[in-house]
Structure formats: structure tokens, C-alpha cells
Amino acid sequence: MRCPYCNSSDSRVTDSRPDIGDAVIRRRRVCNDCGARFTTVERIQMRDLVVKKNSGKTEAFDREKLFRSIKLACRNRDIKDDQIDRLVASIQRRLETETADDIVTSSLIGQMVSDSLLNLDPIAFIRFVSVYRKFSKVSDFKKIINQIPEAEDDAIVCKLPKTSLF
């Protein structure tokens, strides 16, 4: 492993810890040349997945892109990065083990994320689905909110002032 500080390839592992259900190993390293400390992360990857977009274009599965999309939907919610990381790891593992082909559709990934977010946080679910399904009208939001099982219990009534703001 190359040192990120001096670019030396001479480093040693000082500590290894499993993480996220033993699917990830974090290794603490020390560079033998400059003495800098850094951490590397190893993930189990069963196969190289390719994502087929709705446009027909294909691209390599990008775990970090999926993480960023979910993190954006969870912004300002009480959801920690390690929860999102576990969710992404779960989706990736399911894609690797439950699909017969190395090519998966973006709609399958979107559905898996939607289902997972609905169980994790309904607000994050609505945020993600509104972008994923390209909501353009208020009625789109109403339809999806009415499909959430606990929507009536958690509903917040918003009353606008009677005077026009415009």
C-alpha cells in the first residue's frame, strides 16, 4: 500500500478491525519511510456489477455514488453515516447475490433504495423517491405520502396565512 504522504510503498499494518458485519476491514498503517499514519479500507466484492440506465447507457456500479444519493436524501435527518453505509452494503450484497447477471438496471437499484429508506426514515424515502421518479406536481407527493402506512399518524398539517405573499 502506498503512503498518501510520501508515496512510499513500504508500510506496515499496526491494527486491523472488521466492520459492517465482517464485510469491511479497516487497517491502520504506518509508513516505514516517513512515519505517517493512515487508514485503509478493504471491502468484499463478489463480482463487478454494471448498471444499465433507462437511456440504455451502461456504467460500472459506483458504491460511492449510491452512498452520496442516499446521504443527500437523509440530510438533516437523525441518520448516521454508518447506518447509510450499512444500507449501501446491504443493497450491494443483494445485487451481487440475488441477481443472476452482472448487469443490473438502475430501476432495480432505485427500488431497493426506496424500499430500504421507507423502513429507515419515511422523510428520506419521500426525498429520494421525489428525485428518482422525477416528481413535477404536488399531487405526485400526495400520492406517495398516502401510500406510506403510518402517513396519517405522522402527518403534519401546514396552514398557510390567508394573506397573499406575492
PyMOL CGO cylinders between C-alpha atoms (Angstrom):
from pymol import cmd
from pymol.cgo import CYLINDER

trace = [
    CYLINDER, 0.00, 0.00, 0.00, 1.44, 3.39, -0.96, 0.3, 1, 1, 1, 1, 1, 1,
    CYLINDER, 1.44, 3.39, -0.96, 1.77, 6.09, 1.68, 0.3, 1, 1, 1, 1, 1, 1,
    CYLINDER, 1.77, 6.09, 1.68, -0.52, 9.04, 0.82, 0.3, 1, 1, 1, 1, 1, 1,
    CYLINDER, -0.52, 9.04, 0.82, 2.08, 11.46, 2.24, 0.3, 1, 1, 1, 1, 1, 1,
    CYLINDER, 2.08, 11.46, 2.24, 5.42, 10.38, 0.73, 0.3, 1, 1, 1, 1, 1, 1,
    CYLINDER, 5.42, 10.38, 0.73, 4.26, 7.84, -1.88, 0.3, 1, 1, 1, 1, 1, 1,
    CYLINDER, 4.26, 7.84, -1.88, 6.48, 5.12, -0.44, 0.3, 1, 1, 1, 1, 1, 1,
    CYLINDER, 6.48, 5.12, -0.44, 5.31, 1.54, -0.89, 0.3, 1, 1, 1, 1, 1, 1,
    CYLINDER, 5.31, 1.54, -0.89, 6.95, 0.47, 2.39, 0.3, 1, 1, 1, 1, 1, 1,
    CYLINDER, 6.95, 0.47, 2.39, 4.28, 0.47, 5.13, 0.3, 1, 1, 1, 1, 1, 1,
    CYLINDER, 4.28, 0.47, 5.13, 3.16, -1.92, 7.84, 0.3, 1, 1, 1, 1, 1, 1,
    CYLINDER, 3.16, -1.92, 7.84, -0.21, -2.74, 9.39, 0.3, 1, 1, 1, 1, 1, 1,
    CYLINDER, -0.21, -2.74, 9.39, -0.48, -1.86, 13.08, 0.3, 1, 1, 1, 1, 1, 1,
    CYLINDER, -0.48, -1.86, 13.08, -4.15, -2.72, 13.64, 0.3, 1, 1, 1, 1, 1, 1,
    CYLINDER, -4.15, -2.72, 13.64, -6.97, -4.49, 11.73, 0.3, 1, 1, 1, 1, 1, 1,
    CYLINDER, -6.97, -4.49, 11.73, -10.64, -4.30, 12.63, 0.3, 1, 1, 1, 1, 1, 1,
    CYLINDER, -10.64, -4.30, 12.63, -13.66, -5.88, 10.96, 0.3, 1, 1, 1, 1, 1, 1,
    CYLINDER, -13.66, -5.88, 10.96, -16.62, -3.60, 10.33, 0.3, 1, 1, 1, 1, 1, 1,
    CYLINDER, -16.62, -3.60, 10.33, -20.16, -3.82, 8.91, 0.3, 1, 1, 1, 1, 1, 1,
    CYLINDER, -20.16, -3.82, 8.91, -20.78, -7.48, 9.53, 0.3, 1, 1, 1, 1, 1, 1,
    CYLINDER, -20.78, -7.48, 9.53, -17.24, -8.54, 8.66, 0.3, 1, 1, 1, 1, 1, 1,
    CYLINDER, -17.24, -8.54, 8.66, -17.69, -7.33, 5.05, 0.3, 1, 1, 1, 1, 1, 1,
    CYLINDER, -17.69, -7.33, 5.05, -15.22, -4.49, 5.60, 0.3, 1, 1, 1, 1, 1, 1,
    CYLINDER, -15.22, -4.49, 5.60, -11.78, -4.48, 7.19, 0.3, 1, 1, 1, 1, 1, 1,
    CYLINDER, -11.78, -4.48, 7.19, -10.19, -1.26, 8.37, 0.3, 1, 1, 1, 1, 1, 1,
    CYLINDER, -10.19, -1.26, 8.37, -6.42, -1.41, 8.60, 0.3, 1, 1, 1, 1, 1, 1,
    CYLINDER, -6.42, -1.41, 8.60, -4.36, 1.17, 10.46, 0.3, 1, 1, 1, 1, 1, 1,
    CYLINDER, -4.36, 1.17, 10.46, -0.98, 1.55, 8.78, 0.3, 1, 1, 1, 1, 1, 1,
    CYLINDER, -0.98, 1.55, 8.78, 2.34, 3.28, 9.44, 0.3, 1, 1, 1, 1, 1, 1,
    CYLINDER, 2.34, 3.28, 9.44, 4.75, 4.32, 6.70, 0.3, 1, 1, 1, 1, 1, 1,
    CYLINDER, 4.75, 4.32, 6.70, 8.22, 2.94, 7.38, 0.3, 1, 1, 1, 1, 1, 1,
    CYLINDER, 8.22, 2.94, 7.38, 9.87, 5.81, 5.50, 0.3, 1, 1, 1, 1, 1, 1,
    CYLINDER, 9.87, 5.81, 5.50, 8.17, 8.96, 6.81, 0.3, 1, 1, 1, 1, 1, 1,
    CYLINDER, 8.17, 8.96, 6.81, 6.36, 7.60, 9.91, 0.3, 1, 1, 1, 1, 1, 1,
    CYLINDER, 6.36, 7.60, 9.91, 2.93, 8.90, 8.80, 0.3, 1, 1, 1, 1, 1, 1,
    CYLINDER, 2.93, 8.90, 8.80, -0.17, 7.02, 9.95, 0.3, 1, 1, 1, 1, 1, 1,
    CYLINDER, -0.17, 7.02, 9.95, -3.14, 6.33, 7.69, 0.3, 1, 1, 1, 1, 1, 1,
    CYLINDER, -3.14, 6.33, 7.69, -6.12, 4.00, 7.39, 0.3, 1, 1, 1, 1, 1, 1,
    CYLINDER, -6.12, 4.00, 7.39, -7.07, 1.76, 4.50, 0.3, 1, 1, 1, 1, 1, 1,
    CYLINDER, -7.07, 1.76, 4.50, -10.44, 0.10, 3.97, 0.3, 1, 1, 1, 1, 1, 1,
    CYLINDER, -10.44, 0.10, 3.97, -10.95, -3.26, 2.29, 0.3, 1, 1, 1, 1, 1, 1,
    CYLINDER, -10.95, -3.26, 2.29, -14.39, -4.39, 1.10, 0.3, 1, 1, 1, 1, 1, 1,
    CYLINDER, -14.39, -4.39, 1.10, -15.51, -7.75, -0.16, 0.3, 1, 1, 1, 1, 1, 1,
    CYLINDER, -15.51, -7.75, -0.16, -16.57, -7.51, -3.78, 0.3, 1, 1, 1, 1, 1, 1,
    CYLINDER, -16.57, -7.51, -3.78, -18.06, -10.68, -5.19, 0.3, 1, 1, 1, 1, 1, 1,
    CYLINDER, -18.06, -10.68, -5.19, -18.31, -9.51, -8.80, 0.3, 1, 1, 1, 1, 1, 1,
    CYLINDER, -18.31, -9.51, -8.80, -18.07, -6.43, -10.96, 0.3, 1, 1, 1, 1, 1, 1,
    CYLINDER, -18.07, -6.43, -10.96, -21.56, -5.07, -11.49, 0.3, 1, 1, 1, 1, 1, 1,
    CYLINDER, -21.56, -5.07, -11.49, -22.61, -2.94, -14.44, 0.3, 1, 1, 1, 1, 1, 1,
    CYLINDER, -22.61, -2.94, -14.44, -25.63, -0.61, -14.20, 0.3, 1, 1, 1, 1, 1, 1,
    CYLINDER, -25.63, -0.61, -14.20, -27.89, -0.24, -17.21, 0.3, 1, 1, 1, 1, 1, 1,
    CYLINDER, -27.89, -0.24, -17.21, -29.57, 3.17, -17.19, 0.3, 1, 1, 1, 1, 1, 1,
    CYLINDER, -29.57, 3.17, -17.19, -33.06, 3.88, -18.55, 0.3, 1, 1, 1, 1, 1, 1,
    CYLINDER, -33.06, 3.88, -18.55, -31.41, 5.61, -21.52, 0.3, 1, 1, 1, 1, 1, 1,
    CYLINDER, -31.41, 5.61, -21.52, -29.67, 2.35, -22.43, 0.3, 1, 1, 1, 1, 1, 1,
    CYLINDER, -29.67, 2.35, -22.43, -26.25, 3.64, -21.39, 0.3, 1, 1, 1, 1, 1, 1,
    CYLINDER, -26.25, 3.64, -21.39, -24.20, 1.40, -19.10, 0.3, 1, 1, 1, 1, 1, 1,
    CYLINDER, -24.20, 1.40, -19.10, -21.65, 2.26, -16.42, 0.3, 1, 1, 1, 1, 1, 1,
    CYLINDER, -21.65, 2.26, -16.42, -19.79, 0.46, -13.66, 0.3, 1, 1, 1, 1, 1, 1,
    CYLINDER, -19.79, 0.46, -13.66, -21.61, 0.18, -10.34, 0.3, 1, 1, 1, 1, 1, 1,
    CYLINDER, -21.61, 0.18, -10.34, -20.35, 3.00, -8.12, 0.3, 1, 1, 1, 1, 1, 1,
    CYLINDER, -20.35, 3.00, -8.12, -20.82, 2.35, -4.42, 0.3, 1, 1, 1, 1, 1, 1,
    CYLINDER, -20.82, 2.35, -4.42, -19.83, 5.92, -3.52, 0.3, 1, 1, 1, 1, 1, 1,
    CYLINDER, -19.83, 5.92, -3.52, -22.39, 7.38, -5.92, 0.3, 1, 1, 1, 1, 1, 1,
    CYLINDER, -22.39, 7.38, -5.92, -25.10, 5.31, -4.26, 0.3, 1, 1, 1, 1, 1, 1,
    CYLINDER, -25.10, 5.31, -4.26, -23.86, 6.41, -0.82, 0.3, 1, 1, 1, 1, 1, 1,
    CYLINDER, -23.86, 6.41, -0.82, -23.97, 10.10, -1.86, 0.3, 1, 1, 1, 1, 1, 1,
    CYLINDER, -23.97, 10.10, -1.86, -27.52, 9.78, -3.25, 0.3, 1, 1, 1, 1, 1, 1,
    CYLINDER, -27.52, 9.78, -3.25, -28.81, 8.19, -0.06, 0.3, 1, 1, 1, 1, 1, 1,
    CYLINDER, -28.81, 8.19, -0.06, -26.89, 10.64, 2.13, 0.3, 1, 1, 1, 1, 1, 1,
    CYLINDER, -26.89, 10.64, 2.13, -28.49, 13.55, 0.27, 0.3, 1, 1, 1, 1, 1, 1,
    CYLINDER, -28.49, 13.55, 0.27, -31.96, 12.12, 0.88, 0.3, 1, 1, 1, 1, 1, 1,
    CYLINDER, -31.96, 12.12, 0.88, -31.08, 11.68, 4.58, 0.3, 1, 1, 1, 1, 1, 1,
    CYLINDER, -31.08, 11.68, 4.58, -29.65, 15.19, 5.02, 0.3, 1, 1, 1, 1, 1, 1,
    CYLINDER, -29.65, 15.19, 5.02, -30.73, 16.88, 8.26, 0.3, 1, 1, 1, 1, 1, 1,
    CYLINDER, -30.73, 16.88, 8.26, -32.34, 13.66, 9.48, 0.3, 1, 1, 1, 1, 1, 1,
    CYLINDER, -32.34, 13.66, 9.48, -31.16, 11.72, 12.51, 0.3, 1, 1, 1, 1, 1, 1,
    CYLINDER, -31.16, 11.72, 12.51, -29.35, 9.14, 10.38, 0.3, 1, 1, 1, 1, 1, 1,
    CYLINDER, -29.35, 9.14, 10.38, -25.65, 8.48, 10.81, 0.3, 1, 1, 1, 1, 1, 1,
    CYLINDER, -25.65, 8.48, 10.81, -23.15, 7.75, 8.05, 0.3, 1, 1, 1, 1, 1, 1,
    CYLINDER, -23.15, 7.75, 8.05, -22.57, 4.22, 9.33, 0.3, 1, 1, 1, 1, 1, 1,
    CYLINDER, -22.57, 4.22, 9.33, -26.31, 3.50, 9.01, 0.3, 1, 1, 1, 1, 1, 1,
    CYLINDER, -26.31, 3.50, 9.01, -26.17, 4.67, 5.39, 0.3, 1, 1, 1, 1, 1, 1,
    CYLINDER, -26.17, 4.67, 5.39, -23.01, 2.63, 4.85, 0.3, 1, 1, 1, 1, 1, 1,
    CYLINDER, -23.01, 2.63, 4.85, -24.73, -0.50, 6.17, 0.3, 1, 1, 1, 1, 1, 1,
    CYLINDER, -24.73, -0.50, 6.17, -27.73, 0.20, 3.92, 0.3, 1, 1, 1, 1, 1, 1,
    CYLINDER, -27.73, 0.20, 3.92, -25.47, 0.59, 0.87, 0.3, 1, 1, 1, 1, 1, 1,
    CYLINDER, -25.47, 0.59, 0.87, -23.54, -2.57, 1.80, 0.3, 1, 1, 1, 1, 1, 1,
    CYLINDER, -23.54, -2.57, 1.80, -26.82, -4.47, 2.11, 0.3, 1, 1, 1, 1, 1, 1,
    CYLINDER, -26.82, -4.47, 2.11, -28.03, -3.28, -1.30, 0.3, 1, 1, 1, 1, 1, 1,
    CYLINDER, -28.03, -3.28, -1.30, -24.69, -4.09, -2.92, 0.3, 1, 1, 1, 1, 1, 1,
    CYLINDER, -24.69, -4.09, -2.92, -24.61, -7.56, -1.36, 0.3, 1, 1, 1, 1, 1, 1,
    CYLINDER, -24.61, -7.56, -1.36, -28.18, -8.25, -2.55, 0.3, 1, 1, 1, 1, 1, 1,
    CYLINDER, -28.18, -8.25, -2.55, -27.29, -7.12, -6.06, 0.3, 1, 1, 1, 1, 1, 1,
    CYLINDER, -27.29, -7.12, -6.06, -24.24, -9.40, -6.08, 0.3, 1, 1, 1, 1, 1, 1,
    CYLINDER, -24.24, -9.40, -6.08, -26.02, -12.46, -4.69, 0.3, 1, 1, 1, 1, 1, 1,
    CYLINDER, -26.02, -12.46, -4.69, -29.65, -12.20, -5.84, 0.3, 1, 1, 1, 1, 1, 1,
    CYLINDER, -29.65, -12.20, -5.84, -29.13, -11.22, -9.47, 0.3, 1, 1, 1, 1, 1, 1,
    CYLINDER, -29.13, -11.22, -9.47, -28.05, -13.82, -11.98, 0.3, 1, 1, 1, 1, 1, 1,
    CYLINDER, -28.05, -13.82, -11.98, -26.42, -11.35, -14.36, 0.3, 1, 1, 1, 1, 1, 1,
    CYLINDER, -26.42, -11.35, -14.36, -23.60, -8.88, -13.83, 0.3, 1, 1, 1, 1, 1, 1,
    CYLINDER, -23.60, -8.88, -13.83, -25.82, -6.21, -15.45, 0.3, 1, 1, 1, 1, 1, 1,
    CYLINDER, -25.82, -6.21, -15.45, -28.41, -4.66, -13.15, 0.3, 1, 1, 1, 1, 1, 1,
    CYLINDER, -28.41, -4.66, -13.15, -30.90, -1.96, -14.04, 0.3, 1, 1, 1, 1, 1, 1,
    CYLINDER, -30.90, -1.96, -14.04, -30.94, 1.44, -12.40, 0.3, 1, 1, 1, 1, 1, 1,
    CYLINDER, -30.94, 1.44, -12.40, -34.65, 0.91, -11.72, 0.3, 1, 1, 1, 1, 1, 1,
    CYLINDER, -34.65, 0.91, -11.72, -33.86, -2.21, -9.65, 0.3, 1, 1, 1, 1, 1, 1,
    CYLINDER, -33.86, -2.21, -9.65, -31.32, -0.24, -7.61, 0.3, 1, 1, 1, 1, 1, 1,
    CYLINDER, -31.32, -0.24, -7.61, -33.79, 2.63, -7.20, 0.3, 1, 1, 1, 1, 1, 1,
    CYLINDER, -33.79, 2.63, -7.20, -36.48, 0.24, -5.98, 0.3, 1, 1, 1, 1, 1, 1,
    CYLINDER, -36.48, 0.24, -5.98, -34.10, -1.38, -3.47, 0.3, 1, 1, 1, 1, 1, 1,
    CYLINDER, -34.10, -1.38, -3.47, -33.08, 2.05, -2.14, 0.3, 1, 1, 1, 1, 1, 1,
    CYLINDER, -33.08, 2.05, -2.14, -36.72, 3.17, -1.93, 0.3, 1, 1, 1, 1, 1, 1,
    CYLINDER, -36.72, 3.17, -1.93, -37.75, 0.05, -0.01, 0.3, 1, 1, 1, 1, 1, 1,
    CYLINDER, -37.75, 0.05, -0.01, -34.80, 0.38, 2.37, 0.3, 1, 1, 1, 1, 1, 1,
    CYLINDER, -34.80, 0.38, 2.37, -35.36, 4.08, 3.01, 0.3, 1, 1, 1, 1, 1, 1,
    CYLINDER, -35.36, 4.08, 3.01, -39.07, 3.54, 3.66, 0.3, 1, 1, 1, 1, 1, 1,
    CYLINDER, -39.07, 3.54, 3.66, -38.08, 1.23, 6.53, 0.3, 1, 1, 1, 1, 1, 1,
    CYLINDER, -38.08, 1.23, 6.53, -35.33, 3.56, 7.75, 0.3, 1, 1, 1, 1, 1, 1,
    CYLINDER, -35.33, 3.56, 7.75, -36.92, 7.01, 7.51, 0.3, 1, 1, 1, 1, 1, 1,
    CYLINDER, -36.92, 7.01, 7.51, -40.15, 7.99, 5.67, 0.3, 1, 1, 1, 1, 1, 1,
    CYLINDER, -40.15, 7.99, 5.67, -38.97, 11.57, 5.07, 0.3, 1, 1, 1, 1, 1, 1,
    CYLINDER, -38.97, 11.57, 5.07, -35.74, 10.38, 3.46, 0.3, 1, 1, 1, 1, 1, 1,
    CYLINDER, -35.74, 10.38, 3.46, -37.86, 7.96, 1.43, 0.3, 1, 1, 1, 1, 1, 1,
    CYLINDER, -37.86, 7.96, 1.43, -40.04, 10.80, 0.11, 0.3, 1, 1, 1, 1, 1, 1,
    CYLINDER, -40.04, 10.80, 0.11, -37.00, 12.91, -0.72, 0.3, 1, 1, 1, 1, 1, 1,
    CYLINDER, -37.00, 12.91, -0.72, -35.31, 10.07, -2.61, 0.3, 1, 1, 1, 1, 1, 1,
    CYLINDER, -35.31, 10.07, -2.61, -38.45, 8.98, -4.47, 0.3, 1, 1, 1, 1, 1, 1,
    CYLINDER, -38.45, 8.98, -4.47, -39.30, 12.55, -5.49, 0.3, 1, 1, 1, 1, 1, 1,
    CYLINDER, -39.30, 12.55, -5.49, -35.97, 12.81, -7.33, 0.3, 1, 1, 1, 1, 1, 1,
    CYLINDER, -35.97, 12.81, -7.33, -35.82, 9.19, -8.52, 0.3, 1, 1, 1, 1, 1, 1,
    CYLINDER, -35.82, 9.19, -8.52, -39.33, 9.33, -10.01, 0.3, 1, 1, 1, 1, 1, 1,
    CYLINDER, -39.33, 9.33, -10.01, -38.94, 12.95, -11.16, 0.3, 1, 1, 1, 1, 1, 1,
    CYLINDER, -38.94, 12.95, -11.16, -41.93, 14.42, -9.32, 0.3, 1, 1, 1, 1, 1, 1,
    CYLINDER, -41.93, 14.42, -9.32, -43.25, 17.53, -11.06, 0.3, 1, 1, 1, 1, 1, 1,
    CYLINDER, -43.25, 17.53, -11.06, -46.55, 18.19, -9.29, 0.3, 1, 1, 1, 1, 1, 1,
    CYLINDER, -46.55, 18.19, -9.29, -47.77, 18.43, -5.73, 0.3, 1, 1, 1, 1, 1, 1,
    CYLINDER, -47.77, 18.43, -5.73, -50.18, 15.58, -6.48, 0.3, 1, 1, 1, 1, 1, 1,
    CYLINDER, -50.18, 15.58, -6.48, -47.15, 13.30, -7.01, 0.3, 1, 1, 1, 1, 1, 1,
    CYLINDER, -47.15, 13.30, -7.01, -46.13, 13.95, -3.39, 0.3, 1, 1, 1, 1, 1, 1,
    CYLINDER, -46.13, 13.95, -3.39, -49.69, 13.44, -2.14, 0.3, 1, 1, 1, 1, 1, 1,
    CYLINDER, -49.69, 13.44, -2.14, -49.95, 10.05, -3.87, 0.3, 1, 1, 1, 1, 1, 1,
    CYLINDER, -49.95, 10.05, -3.87, -46.70, 8.76, -2.40, 0.3, 1, 1, 1, 1, 1, 1,
    CYLINDER, -46.70, 8.76, -2.40, -47.44, 10.10, 1.09, 0.3, 1, 1, 1, 1, 1, 1,
    CYLINDER, -47.44, 10.10, 1.09, -50.82, 8.35, 1.06, 0.3, 1, 1, 1, 1, 1, 1,
    CYLINDER, -50.82, 8.35, 1.06, -49.05, 5.07, 0.27, 0.3, 1, 1, 1, 1, 1, 1,
    CYLINDER, -49.05, 5.07, 0.27, -46.89, 5.24, 3.40, 0.3, 1, 1, 1, 1, 1, 1,
    CYLINDER, -46.89, 5.24, 3.40, -48.55, 3.06, 6.08, 0.3, 1, 1, 1, 1, 1, 1,
    CYLINDER, -48.55, 3.06, 6.08, -48.07, 5.47, 9.01, 0.3, 1, 1, 1, 1, 1, 1,
    CYLINDER, -48.07, 5.47, 9.01, -48.56, 8.65, 6.98, 0.3, 1, 1, 1, 1, 1, 1,
    CYLINDER, -48.56, 8.65, 6.98, -51.78, 9.60, 8.75, 0.3, 1, 1, 1, 1, 1, 1,
    CYLINDER, -51.78, 9.60, 8.75, -50.25, 9.19, 12.23, 0.3, 1, 1, 1, 1, 1, 1,
    CYLINDER, -50.25, 9.19, 12.23, -47.18, 11.28, 11.38, 0.3, 1, 1, 1, 1, 1, 1,
    CYLINDER, -47.18, 11.28, 11.38, -48.89, 13.85, 9.17, 0.3, 1, 1, 1, 1, 1, 1,
    CYLINDER, -48.89, 13.85, 9.17, -48.08, 17.48, 9.87, 0.3, 1, 1, 1, 1, 1, 1,
    CYLINDER, -48.08, 17.48, 9.87, -50.78, 19.94, 8.93, 0.3, 1, 1, 1, 1, 1, 1,
    CYLINDER, -50.78, 19.94, 8.93, -49.37, 23.03, 7.27, 0.3, 1, 1, 1, 1, 1, 1,
    CYLINDER, -49.37, 23.03, 7.27, -51.58, 26.10, 7.36, 0.3, 1, 1, 1, 1, 1, 1,
    CYLINDER, -51.58, 26.10, 7.36, -50.65, 28.94, 5.08, 0.3, 1, 1, 1, 1, 1, 1,
    CYLINDER, -50.65, 28.94, 5.08, -51.54, 32.51, 6.04, 0.3, 1, 1, 1, 1, 1, 1,
    CYLINDER, -51.54, 32.51, 6.04, -54.68, 33.86, 4.39, 0.3, 1, 1, 1, 1, 1, 1,
    CYLINDER, -54.68, 33.86, 4.39, -52.86, 36.87, 3.05, 0.3, 1, 1, 1, 1, 1, 1,
    CYLINDER, -52.86, 36.87, 3.05, -51.03, 36.51, -0.21, 0.3, 1, 1, 1, 1, 1, 1,
    CYLINDER, -51.03, 36.51, -0.21, -47.25, 36.56, -0.08, 0.3, 1, 1, 1, 1, 1, 1,
    CYLINDER, -47.25, 36.56, -0.08, -46.93, 37.59, -3.72, 0.3, 1, 1, 1, 1, 1, 1,
]
cmd.load_cgo(trace, "trace")
